[in-house]
Amino acid sequence: MSDPFAQRATTVQRTLLAMEEQADDDQLFALGYMIPQIGLVQEMADYDPQAVVAEDFDATYWEWLEGTFAQDSMSDADREQIAALWRTALARIDH
């Protein structure tokens, strides 16, 4: 059975890991923050694999990150950097 949510999570994780390998030192914190969140999102997500599309992961992941920003008292600069890296990752995936 196909699970587009899980497949997208794997694609996002691979993309972020590839970005991390080539990242500047000032991007490592943000990428190091983003990557482990993927597994947490997968564990916490309640969905029907037959009723989702890949992009549902993107929305769920970003919503999750926004929640963790508040919990972790993330600075505005770190939030902005994570958002920029997220947009870059999506652009790489969707090109």
N, CA, C and O atoms as a printed pandas DataFrame, in Angstrom:
     atom_number atom_name residue_name chain_id  residue_number  x_coord  y_coord  z_coord
0              1         N          MET        A               1    0.841   -1.176    0.000
1              2        CA          MET        A               1    0.000    0.000    0.000
2              3         C          MET        A               1    0.892    1.246    0.000
3              4         O          MET        A               1    1.868    1.323    0.746
4              5         N          SER        A               2    0.554    2.183   -0.817
5              6        CA          SER        A               2    1.304    3.417   -0.921
6              7         C          SER        A               2    0.915    4.375    0.207
7              8         O          SER        A               2   -0.255    4.470    0.579
8              9         N          ASP        A               3    1.887    5.064    0.730
9             10        CA          ASP        A               3    1.663    6.056    1.777
10            11         C          ASP        A               3    2.360    7.344    1.350
11            12         O          ASP        A               3    3.538    7.539    1.649
12            13         N          PRO        A               4    1.634    8.232    0.645
13            14        CA          PRO        A               4    2.255    9.451    0.135
14            15         C          PRO        A               4    2.826   10.345    1.240
15            16         O          PRO        A               4    3.823   11.034    1.021
16            17         N          PHE        A               5    2.213   10.341    2.407
17            18        CA          PHE        A               5    2.677   11.145    3.539
18            19         C          PHE        A               5    4.072   10.674    3.969
19            20         O          PHE        A               5    4.991   11.480    4.112
20            21         N          ALA        A               6    4.215    9.367    4.172
21            22        CA          ALA        A               6    5.497    8.798    4.593
22            23         C          ALA        A               6    6.547    8.929    3.498
23            24         O          ALA        A               6    7.716    9.187    3.786
24            25         N          GLN        A               7    6.142    8.755    2.253
25            26        CA          GLN        A               7    7.086    8.891    1.146
26            27         C          GLN        A               7    7.620   10.323    1.064
27            28         O          GLN        A               7    8.809   10.545    0.833
28            29         N          ARG        A               8    6.719   11.284    1.257
29            30        CA          ARG        A               8    7.137   12.691    1.225
30            31         C          ARG        A               8    8.078   12.980    2.396
31            32         O          ARG        A               8    9.067   13.694    2.235
32            33         N          ALA        A               9    7.777   12.432    3.562
33            34        CA          ALA        A               9    8.645   12.622    4.728
34            35         C          ALA        A               9   10.052   12.128    4.425
35            36         O          ALA        A               9   11.033   12.788    4.767
36            37         N          THR        A              10   10.151   10.984    3.795
37            38        CA          THR        A              10   11.457   10.422    3.433
38            39         C          THR        A              10   12.167   11.329    2.441
39            40         O          THR        A              10   13.368   11.567    2.567
40            41         N          THR        A              11   11.445   11.829    1.468
41            42        CA          THR        A              11   12.029   12.726    0.465
42            43         C          THR        A              11   12.516   14.010    1.122
43            44         O          THR        A              11   13.613   14.484    0.828
44            45         N          VAL        A              12   11.710   14.567    2.003
45            46        CA          VAL        A              12   12.103   15.789    2.707
46            47         C          VAL        A              12   13.349   15.531    3.548
47            48         O          VAL        A              12   14.278   16.338    3.554
48            49         N          GLN        A              13   13.363   14.413    4.251
49            50        CA          GLN        A              13   14.513   14.101    5.095
50            51         C          GLN        A              13   15.784   13.967    4.259
51            52         O          GLN        A              13   16.826   14.514    4.623
52            53         N          ARG        A              14   15.706   13.258    3.165
53            54        CA          ARG        A              14   16.880   13.084    2.288
54            55         C          ARG        A              14   17.363   14.430    1.757
55            56         O          ARG        A              14   18.564   14.693    1.689
56            57         N          THR        A              15   16.408   15.274    1.384
57            58        CA          THR        A              15   16.754   16.597    0.855
58            59         C          THR        A              15   17.444   17.443    1.911
59            60         O          THR        A              15   18.460   18.081    1.633
60            61         N          LEU        A              16   16.895   17.453    3.128
61            62        CA          LEU        A              16   17.509   18.240    4.203
62            63         C          LEU        A              16   18.886   17.691    4.575
63            64         O          LEU        A              16   19.801   18.461    4.867
64            65         N          LEU        A              17   19.034   16.381    4.567
65            66        CA          LEU        A              17   20.347   15.784    4.853
66            67         C          LEU        A              17   21.371   16.167    3.786
67            68         O          LEU        A              17   22.528   16.441    4.103
68            69         N          ALA        A              18   20.948   16.184    2.536
69            70        CA          ALA        A              18   21.841   16.602    1.451
70            71         C          ALA        A              18   22.213   18.075    1.604
71            72         O          ALA        A              18   23.358   18.466    1.376
72            73         N          MET        A              19   21.228   18.882    1.994
73            74        CA          MET        A              19   21.502   20.302    2.222
74            75         C          MET        A              19   22.483   20.477    3.377
75            76         O          MET        A              19   23.354   21.345    3.331
76            77         N          GLU        A              20   22.342   19.659    4.402
77            78        CA          GLU        A              20   23.213   19.743    5.568
78            79         C          GLU        A              20   24.666   19.445    5.181
79            80         O          GLU        A              20   25.589   20.076    5.697
80            81         N          GLU        A              21   24.866   18.493    4.283
81            82        CA          GLU        A              21   26.220   18.146    3.844
82            83         C          GLU        A              21   26.916   19.310    3.163
83            84         O          GLU        A              21   28.141   19.422    3.221
84            85         N          GLN        A              22   26.146   20.177    2.518
85            86        CA          GLN        A              22   26.720   21.292    1.768
86            87         C          GLN        A              22   26.541   22.634    2.471
87            88         O          GLN        A              22   26.903   23.675    1.924
88            89         N          ALA        A              23   25.984   22.612    3.676
89            90        CA          ALA        A              23   25.603   23.845    4.361
90            91         C          ALA        A              23   26.801   24.644    4.855
91            92         O          ALA        A              23   27.864   24.104    5.164
92            93         N          ASP        A              24   26.584   25.942    4.915
93            94        CA          ASP        A              24   27.527   26.821    5.601
94            95         C          ASP        A              24   27.368   26.586    7.097
95            96         O          ASP        A              24   26.324   26.120    7.553
96            97         N          ASP        A              25   28.394   26.906    7.847
97            98        CA          ASP        A              25   28.348   26.700    9.295
98            99         C          ASP        A              25   27.147   27.383    9.949
99           100         O          ASP        A              25   26.576   26.859   10.905
100          101         N          ASP        A              26   26.768   28.546    9.434
101          102        CA          ASP        A              26   25.658   29.281   10.055
102          103         C          ASP        A              26   24.289   28.662    9.743
103          104         O          ASP        A              26   23.279   29.119   10.279
104          105         N          GLN        A              27   24.234   27.648    8.900
105          106        CA          GLN        A              27   22.975   26.969    8.595
106          107         C          GLN        A              27   22.826   25.648    9.345
107          108         O          GLN        A              27   21.752   25.046    9.337
108          109         N          LEU        A              28   23.881   25.205    9.980
109          110        CA          LEU        A              28   23.856   23.874   10.601
110          111         C          LEU        A              28   22.882   23.776   11.761
111          112         O          LEU        A              28   22.241   22.739   11.932
112          113         N          PHE        A              29   22.750   24.828   12.567
113          114        CA          PHE        A              29   21.795   24.778   13.671
114          115         C          PHE        A              29   20.381   24.576   13.132
115          116         O          PHE        A              29   19.653   23.700   13.599
116          117         N          ALA        A              30   19.998   25.384   12.154
117          118        CA          ALA        A              30   18.641   25.316   11.620
118          119         C          ALA        A              30   18.351   23.948   11.002
119          120         O          ALA        A              30   17.296   23.363   11.248
120          121         N          LEU        A              31   19.272   23.448   10.212
121          122        CA          LEU        A              31   19.066   22.134    9.596
122          123         C          LEU        A              31   19.056   21.032   10.651
123          124         O          LEU        A              31   18.274   20.086   10.568
124          125         N          GLY        A              32   19.934   21.166   11.643
125          126        CA          GLY        A              32   19.968   20.205   12.732
126          127         C          GLY        A              32   18.690   20.228   13.568
127          128         O          GLY        A              32   18.333   19.232   14.199
128          129         N          TYR        A              33   18.021   21.345   13.568
129          130        CA          TYR        A              33   16.735   21.471   14.252
130          131         C          TYR        A              33   15.627   20.828   13.423
131          132         O          TYR        A              33   14.761   20.137   13.959
132          133         N          MET        A              34   15.661   21.056   12.130
133          134        CA          MET        A              34   14.591   20.615   11.235
134          135         C          MET        A              34   14.567   19.099   11.029
135          136         O          MET        A              34   13.501   18.484   11.047
136          137         N          ILE        A              35   15.721   18.511   10.838
137          138        CA          ILE        A              35   15.794   17.103   10.436
138          139         C          ILE        A              35   15.149   16.157   11.448
139          140         O          ILE        A              35   14.354   15.310   11.039
140          141         N          PRO        A              36   15.444   16.252   12.732
141          142        CA          PRO        A              36   14.832   15.295   13.665
142          143         C          PRO        A              36   13.327   15.499   13.856
143          144         O          PRO        A              36   12.631   14.604   14.334
144          145         N          GLN        A              37   12.840   16.659   13.486
145          146        CA          GLN        A              37   11.402   16.917   13.626
146          147         C          GLN        A              37   10.584   16.040   12.669
147          148         O          GLN        A              37    9.414   15.759   12.930
148          149         N          ILE        A              38   11.191   15.618   11.582
149          150        CA          ILE        A              38   10.480   14.805   10.588
150          151         C          ILE        A              38    9.956   13.524   11.219
151          152         O          ILE        A              38    8.784   13.183   11.054
152          153         N          GLY        A              39   10.808   12.822   11.933
153          154        CA          GLY        A              39   10.384   11.589   12.584
154          155         C          GLY        A              39    9.300   11.829   13.618
155          156         O          GLY        A              39    8.383   11.019   13.760
156          157         N          LEU        A              40    9.400   12.936   14.340
157          158        CA          LEU        A              40    8.378   13.255   15.332
158          159         C          LEU        A              40    7.032   13.519   14.677
159          160         O          LEU        A              40    5.992   13.089   15.176
160          161         N          VAL        A              41    7.059   14.225   13.563
161          162        CA          VAL        A              41    5.819   14.494   12.833
162          163         C          VAL        A              41    5.199   13.180   12.377
163          164         O          VAL        A              41    3.989   12.986   12.500
164          165         N          GLN        A              42    6.010   12.291   11.860
165          166        CA          GLN        A              42    5.489   11.000   11.404
166          167         C          GLN        A              42    4.877   10.207   12.563
167          168         O          GLN        A              42    3.832    9.578   12.401
168          169         N          GLU        A              43    5.522   10.238   13.721
169          170        CA          GLU        A              43    5.005    9.514   14.879
170          171         C          GLU        A              43    3.683   10.089   15.372
171          172         O          GLU        A              43    2.787    9.345   15.771
172          173         N          MET        A              44    3.566   11.404   15.343
173          174        CA          MET        A              44    2.401   12.075   15.929
174          175         C          MET        A              44    1.239   12.242   14.943
175          176         O          MET        A              44    0.101   12.447   15.366
176          177         N          ALA        A              45    1.503   12.159   13.671
177          178        CA          ALA        A              45    0.461   12.399   12.670
178          179         C          ALA        A              45   -0.575   11.283   12.683
179          180         O          ALA        A              45   -0.242   10.098   12.714
180          181         N          ASP        A              46   -1.809   11.682   12.658
181          182        CA          ASP        A              46   -2.921   10.743   12.603
182          183         C          ASP        A              46   -3.610   10.954   11.259
183          184         O          ASP        A              46   -4.286   11.961   11.051
184          185         N          TYR        A              47   -3.436   10.009   10.360
185          186        CA          TYR        A              47   -3.974   10.176    9.011
186          187         C          TYR        A              47   -4.260    8.818    8.397
187          188         O          TYR        A              47   -3.769    7.790    8.861
188          189         N          ASP        A              48   -5.057    8.836    7.352
189          190        CA          ASP        A              48   -5.364    7.640    6.583
190          191         C          ASP        A              48   -4.469    7.658    5.338
191          192         O          ASP        A              48   -4.613    8.546    4.498
192          193         N          PRO        A              49   -3.554    6.701    5.202
193          194        CA          PRO        A              49   -2.632    6.706    4.059
194          195         C          PRO        A              49   -3.333    6.751    2.699
195          196         O          PRO        A              49   -2.748    7.196    1.711
196          197         N          GLN        A              50   -4.556    6.302    2.653
197          198        CA          GLN        A              50   -5.275    6.320    1.374
198          199         C          GLN        A              50   -5.995    7.641    1.129
199          200         O          GLN        A              50   -6.547    7.861    0.051
200          201         N          ALA        A              51   -5.988    8.528    2.138
201          202        CA          ALA        A              51   -6.732    9.776    2.008
202          203         C          ALA        A              51   -5.827   11.004    2.074
203          204         O          ALA        A              51   -6.303   12.111    2.328
204          205         N          VAL        A              52   -4.528   10.818    1.849
205          206        CA          VAL        A              52   -3.596   11.949    1.883
206          207         C          VAL        A              52   -2.850   12.067    0.566
207          208         O          VAL        A              52   -2.777   11.132   -0.231
208          209         N          VAL        A              53   -2.301   13.257    0.374
209          210        CA          VAL        A              53   -1.389   13.494   -0.744
210          211         C          VAL        A              53   -0.048   13.894   -0.142
211          212         O          VAL        A              53    0.028   14.239    1.038
212          213         N          ALA        A              54    0.983   13.849   -0.930
213          214        CA          ALA        A              54    2.327   14.132   -0.429
214          215         C          ALA        A              54    2.409   15.500    0.242
215          216         O          ALA        A              54    3.080   15.652    1.263
216          217         N          GLU        A              55    1.737   16.486   -0.323
217          218        CA          GLU        A              55    1.815   17.843    0.204
218          219         C          GLU        A              55    1.182   17.974    1.589
219          220         O          GLU        A              55    1.436   18.949    2.295
220          221         N          ASP        A              56    0.365   17.003    1.978
221          222        CA          ASP        A              56   -0.187   17.026    3.337
222          223         C          ASP        A              56    0.934   16.933    4.365
223          224         O          ASP        A              56    0.829   17.508    5.448
224          225         N          PHE        A              57    1.996   16.222    4.039
225          226        CA          PHE        A              57    3.139   16.176    4.947
226          227         C          PHE        A              57    3.725   17.569    5.114
227          228         O          PHE        A              57    4.033   17.984    6.231
228          229         N          ASP        A              58    3.880   18.292    4.011
229          230        CA          ASP        A              58    4.481   19.629    4.065
230          231         C          ASP        A              58    3.708   20.524    5.033
231          232         O          ASP        A              58    4.298   21.190    5.883
232          233         N          ALA        A              59    2.396   20.530    4.892
233          234        CA          ALA        A              59    1.564   21.380    5.751
234          235         C          ALA        A              59    1.650   20.934    7.209
235          236         O          ALA        A              59    1.750   21.765    8.112
236          237         N          THR        A              60    1.611   19.639    7.433
237          238        CA          THR        A              60    1.681   19.110    8.793
238          239         C          THR        A              60    3.044   19.411    9.414
239          240         O          THR        A              60    3.131   19.791   10.582
240          241         N          TYR        A              61    4.089   19.243    8.640
241          242        CA          TYR        A              61    5.448   19.497    9.129
242          243         C          TYR        A              61    5.616   20.965    9.501
243          244         O          TYR        A              61    6.135   21.278   10.572
244          245         N          TRP        A              62    5.182   21.863    8.625
245          246        CA          TRP        A              62    5.361   23.283    8.908
246          247         C          TRP        A              62    4.526   23.700   10.129
247          248         O          TRP        A              62    4.988   24.485   10.957
248          249         N          GLU        A              63    3.326   23.188   10.236
249          250        CA          GLU        A              63    2.489   23.482   11.405
250          251         C          GLU        A              63    3.184   22.986   12.685
251          252         O          GLU        A              63    3.192   23.673   13.706
252          253         N          TRP        A              64    3.756   21.801   12.606
253          254        CA          TRP        A              64    4.496   21.233   13.729
254          255         C          TRP        A              64    5.671   22.141   14.106
255          256         O          TRP        A              64    5.872   22.440   15.283
256          257         N          LEU        A              65    6.446   22.579   13.106
257          258        CA          LEU        A              65    7.589   23.438   13.375
258          259         C          LEU        A              65    7.161   24.732   14.054
259          260         O          LEU        A              65    7.800   25.177   15.007
260          261         N          GLU        A              66    6.085   25.333   13.567
261          262        CA          GLU        A              66    5.613   26.575   14.173
262          263         C          GLU        A              66    5.266   26.363   15.645
263          264         O          GLU        A              66    5.500   27.245   16.471
264          265         N          GLY        A              67    4.715   25.212   15.971
265          266        CA          GLY        A              67    4.418   24.901   17.358
266          267         C          GLY        A              67    5.680   24.728   18.186
267          268         O          GLY        A              67    5.741   25.169   19.334
268          269         N          THR        A              68    6.684   24.089   17.608
269          270        CA          THR        A              68    7.933   23.881   18.353
270          271         C          THR        A              68    8.689   25.188   18.530
271          272         O          THR        A              68    9.396   25.367   19.521
272          273         N          PHE        A              69    8.546   26.111   17.567
273          274        CA          PHE        A              69    9.207   27.409   17.712
274          275         C          PHE        A              69    8.780   28.072   19.015
275          276         O          PHE        A              69    9.615   28.574   19.768
276          277         N          ALA        A              70    7.486   28.071   19.276
277          278        CA          ALA        A              70    6.964   28.697   20.491
278          279         C          ALA        A              70    7.443   27.947   21.733
279          280         O          ALA        A              70    7.872   28.560   22.710
280          281         N          GLN        A              71    7.367   26.627   21.686
281          282        CA          GLN        A              71    7.793   25.824   22.835
282          283         C          GLN        A              71    9.271   26.026   23.158
283          284         O          GLN        A              71    9.661   26.045   24.326
284          285         N          ASP        A              72   10.081   26.175   22.128
285          286        CA          ASP        A              72   11.519   26.286   22.301
286          287         C          ASP        A              72   11.996   27.740   22.394
287          288         O          ASP        A              72   13.198   28.000   22.445
288          289         N          SER        A              73   11.050   28.681   22.417
289          290        CA          SER        A              73   11.382   30.117   22.453
290          291         C          SER        A              73   12.402   30.468   21.366
291          292         O          SER        A              73   13.400   31.143   21.618
292          293         N          MET        A              74   12.124   29.995   20.166
293          294        CA          MET        A              74   13.006   30.208   19.019
294          295         C          MET        A              74   13.050   31.697   18.657
295          296         O          MET        A              74   12.015   32.362   18.617
296          297         N          SER        A              75   14.234   32.205   18.400
297          298        CA          SER        A              75   14.378   33.612   18.021
298          299         C          SER        A              75   13.776   33.850   16.634
299          300         O          SER        A              75   13.627   32.924   15.837
300          301         N          ASP        A              76   13.438   35.105   16.371
301          302        CA          ASP        A              76   12.895   35.458   15.058
302          303         C          ASP        A              76   13.898   35.150   13.950
303          304         O          ASP        A              76   13.520   34.685   12.874
304          305         N          ALA        A              77   15.166   35.408   14.215
305          306        CA          ALA        A              77   16.201   35.152   13.196
306          307         C          ALA        A              77   16.282   33.663   12.882
307          308         O          ALA        A              77   16.397   33.284   11.716
308          309         N          ASP        A              78   16.223   32.816   13.906
309          310        CA          ASP        A              78   16.263   31.370   13.666
310          311         C          ASP        A              78   15.011   30.911   12.931
311          312         O          ASP        A              78   15.094   30.068   12.037
312          313         N          ARG        A              79   13.865   31.450   13.291
313          314        CA          ARG        A              79   12.615   31.101   12.597
314          315         C          ARG        A              79   12.700   31.471   11.126
315          316         O          ARG        A              79   12.309   30.692   10.256
316          317         N          GLU        A              80   13.210   32.658   10.855
317          318        CA          GLU        A              80   13.329   33.116    9.467
318          319         C          GLU        A              80   14.299   32.245    8.684
319          320         O          GLU        A              80   14.052   31.928    7.521
320          321         N          GLN        A              81   15.395   31.860    9.314
321          322        CA          GLN        A              81   16.357   31.001    8.627
322          323         C          GLN        A              81   15.749   29.633    8.338
323          324         O          GLN        A              81   15.935   29.089    7.249
324          325         N          ILE        A              82   15.035   29.082    9.290
325          326        CA          ILE        A              82   14.378   27.791    9.083
326          327         C          ILE        A              82   13.350   27.897    7.974
327          328         O          ILE        A              82   13.258   27.006    7.130
328          329         N          ALA        A              83   12.578   28.969    7.962
329          330        CA          ALA        A              83   11.583   29.161    6.897
330          331         C          ALA        A              83   12.261   29.243    5.529
331          332         O          ALA        A              83   11.769   28.668    4.558
332          333         N          ALA        A              84   13.373   29.943    5.449
333          334        CA          ALA        A              84   14.104   30.063    4.180
334          335         C          ALA        A              84   14.657   28.712    3.738
335          336         O          ALA        A              84   14.585   28.365    2.559
336          337         N          LEU        A              85   15.202   27.959    4.672
337          338        CA          LEU        A              85   15.724   26.637    4.336
338          339         C          LEU        A              85   14.601   25.694    3.927
339          340         O          LEU        A              85   14.784   24.856    3.044
340          341         N          TRP        A              86   13.449   25.824    4.559
341          342        CA          TRP        A              86   12.283   25.007    4.203
342          343         C          TRP        A              86   11.856   25.310    2.765
343          344         O          TRP        A              86   11.581   24.395    1.989
344          345         N          ARG        A              87   11.803   26.598    2.418
345          346        CA          ARG        A              87   11.438   26.966    1.044
346          347         C          ARG        A              87   12.460   26.417    0.048
347          348         O          ARG        A              87   12.090   25.949   -1.029
348          349         N          THR        A              88   13.734   26.473    0.402
349          350        CA          THR        A              88   14.786   25.932   -0.465
350          351         C          THR        A              88   14.607   24.427   -0.647
351          352         O          THR        A              88   14.712   23.911   -1.759
352          353         N          ALA        A              89   14.337   23.732    0.453
353          354        CA          ALA        A              89   14.138   22.274    0.368
354          355         C          ALA        A              89   12.962   21.943   -0.529
355          356         O          ALA        A              89   13.056   21.046   -1.366
356          357         N          LEU        A              90   11.854   22.656   -0.365
357          358        CA          LEU        A              90   10.678   22.405   -1.197
358          359         C          LEU        A              90   10.970   22.681   -2.666
359          360         O          LEU        A              90   10.524   21.941   -3.543
360          361         N          ALA        A              91   11.705   23.729   -2.928
361          362        CA          ALA        A              91   12.055   24.052   -4.312
362          363         C          ALA        A              91   12.911   22.946   -4.928
363          364         O          ALA        A              91   12.740   22.604   -6.098
364          365         N          ARG        A              92   13.825   22.392   -4.145
365          366        CA          ARG        A              92   14.664   21.293   -4.655
366          367         C          ARG        A              92   13.828   20.048   -4.911
367          368         O          ARG        A              92   14.047   19.343   -5.896
368          369         N          ILE        A              93   12.888   19.778   -4.045
369          370        CA          ILE        A              93   12.047   18.592   -4.192
370          371         C          ILE        A              93   11.118   18.728   -5.391
371          372         O          ILE        A              93   10.932   17.780   -6.153
372          373         N          ASP        A              94   10.546   19.894   -5.549
373          374        CA          ASP        A              94    9.490   20.088   -6.544
374          375         C          ASP        A              94    9.974   20.544   -7.905
375          376         O          ASP        A              94    9.161   20.793   -8.795
376          377         N          HIS        A              95   11.276   20.658   -8.087
377          378        CA          HIS        A              95   11.762   21.107   -9.404
378          379         C          HIS        A              95   11.769   20.004  -10.426
379          380         O          HIS        A              95   12.150   20.229  -11.575
